[in-house]
């Protein structure tokens, strides 16, 4: 049985995001593994080989798109602080 994520898991993986974003992510009905896949992708985006990675698909891609649609989240990523940092 696949572990279903809870709001605490989302905050832990992606840092300070709004409650509405958490609801949006939970509505995707992704598995915990898919959330971790997105978190790993976000952590490795600055990697030199980042362009060569396989694209995210399904729920993971939806979550990534949700996070990247948030201006503050993108700004934190671009500043090098990362989410929650």
C-alpha positions, 0 to 999 in steps of 0.5 A, spaced: 500 500 500 502 506 497 503 512 503 498 518 502 501 524 503 499 529 509 499 536 509 505 536 514 509 532 509 508 537 503 510 543 508 516 538 510 518 537 503 517 544 499 517 549 505 513 555 507 507 555 502 500 557 502 494 552 505 491 553 498 497 550 495 497 544 499 490 543 498 491 544 490 497 539 491 493 534 495 487 534 490 492 531 485 492 525 489 499 523 488 503 518 492 508 520 497 513 517 492 511 522 487 512 528 492 519 526 493 520 525 486 518 532 485 522 534 491 528 531 488 527 534 482 527 541 485 533 540 489 537 537 483 535 543 478 541 546 479 545 540 477 549 541 470 546 535 467 539 537 469 537 538 462 538 530 461 534 528 466 527 524 464 521 529 464 516 528 470 510 525 468 503 524 471 501 527 478 509 529 479 508 533 473 502 536 476 505 538 482 511 541 479 507 545 475 503 547 481 509 549 485 512 553 479 506 557 478 507 560 485 511 567 484 514 567 491 516 559 490 520 561 483 523 567 486 526 563 492 529 557 487 532 563 483 535 566 489 539 560 491 535 559 498 531 554 496 524 552 499 524 554 506 531 556 506 
